[in-house]
């Protein structure tokens, strides 16, 4: 016979992670952000590393800097959500997380517009990253930045 009584449904359960789990997660976030930044720089300025093989920005360059942007967004999301541990996220923070992903989708579609057949250079022409695509990627990055600003927690310090 089981001697343990069941726990009542109204019993609160501590859902916050242990305090020593925050530091490794922040470190992972920072490493991920810098890896993404490195890929982003490789995609945007390959000539800084002596890897520029073309006078135009082509598909591979666009794909590399968008992959770098994706990794930056992932690392930033990991880091900022770590700051929410122990607190319930607000609607503003939820809107911010959705803006981060929406901004990335805008940047993807703007950057790959020619590849998707919606840009100025449709297939079979070589994809071209022109001023319209650059403006779209910048708008997407602005939406991502706004999302991260909304994700920043504004809660009072805990009293011990």
N, C-alpha and C positions, 0 to 999 in steps of 0.2 A: 504494500500500500504506500502511496506517495504522501509524504508528510508535508510537502510544500503546498501552501495555499496559493491560489492564483492571485496575481497582482491586479488590483482594481484598475479599470480603464481610465479613471480620473487621475492616476498617479503620473506626475510629470517626470519626464525622462530627460536627462542632460544630453543635448545634441551637439554641443560645442566640442570641437576636437581638443585634445590636450595642447597646452600652450607650446610645448616643444615641437609640435608639428608645423607651426607657422613658419619658422625660419627656413627649413628646407624647401618649403613650397615657394617662398619669396625668392630664394636662390634659384630654384628651377625656373621661375618666371623671368628673372633677370638674364639667365643664360639663354633662354629661349628668345627673349627680345633681342639680345645682341646677335644671336645666330641669324634671326630674321633680318636684322639691320644689315648684317654682312651680305646676305643674299640680295637684299634690296639694293645695296650699293653696287654689287656685282652686276645686277640687271640694268641699273640706270647709268652707271659710269664704268663699263668694262675697260675703258682705256686707262683708268687709274692703275689697273693691274697688268696692262699690256695685253689684254685679251680681246681688244676690239678688232674684229675682222671685217666689218662692213660699215659703209658710211651712213647707212640708215638704221633705224631701230626696227629690228625684225621680230618675228614670232618668238624666237628663243629668248631674246632679251626681255620682251614683254612678259613671257611666262615666268622667267626667273624673278623679275621684280615683283610680280603679283604673288608668286609663291613666298617671297620674302615678306611682303605685306601681310599675307595670311599668317605666317609664323609670328610676326610682330603682334598681330591682333590676338592670336592664341595666348602668347606669353603675357600680354597686358591683361587679358581677361582672367587668366589664372592668378596673377598678382593682385588685381583689384578685388576679385571675389574673395581672396584670402582675408582682406581687410574687413569683410563682412562676417567672419566667423564669430559666432556667439550672439549675433544680432539677426533679427528678421529683416530681409531686404524690403525696401520700400518700392512703391509703384514707380517712382522716379528712376530707381536703379534698374528695375525690370525694363523700363522704356530705354534706358541707356544701353543695356545689353542687346536689345533688339536693334538699336541704332548702329551699334558696332557691326553687327552682321549685315544690316541693310547697306551701310556704307561700303562694306567689302564687296557686296554683290554689285553695287553701282560701279565701283572701281573695276571689277572684273569685266562687266559688260562694256564699259567705256574703253578699257584697254584692249579688249579682244573684239571690238566692233567689226573690224575688217575680217577677222577670222570667222565670225558668226554671220557674215554677209550683210551687215547693217552699216558698214563704214563707207568711206570714200573710195577705197580700193577693194572691190569685190573680187572673188575668185575668178579667174586664174592669176590675177595680178598679185604681186608680192604684198603682204600686209604692210601697212604704213602707219606708224604712230605719229599722227599729226597734231596740230594745235587743238582740234576738237576733242580728240581722244585724251590728250593731256589735260584739258580743262575738265573733262568728265572724271578722270582719275583724281584730280585735285578736289573736285566736289565730293567724291566718295571719301577721300581722306578727311575732308572737313566734317563729314557726317560721322565718321569713325571717331574723330577727336571729340565732337560734341557728345557722342555716346559714352566715351570714357569719362568726360567731365561729369555727366549725369550719374555714372557708376560710383563716383567717389563717395564714401560714407561720411555722413555728417552727424554722427552720434556722439553724445557726451562720453567722456572717459568713465570707465567703470570705477566704482568705489569699492575698495577691498575691505 
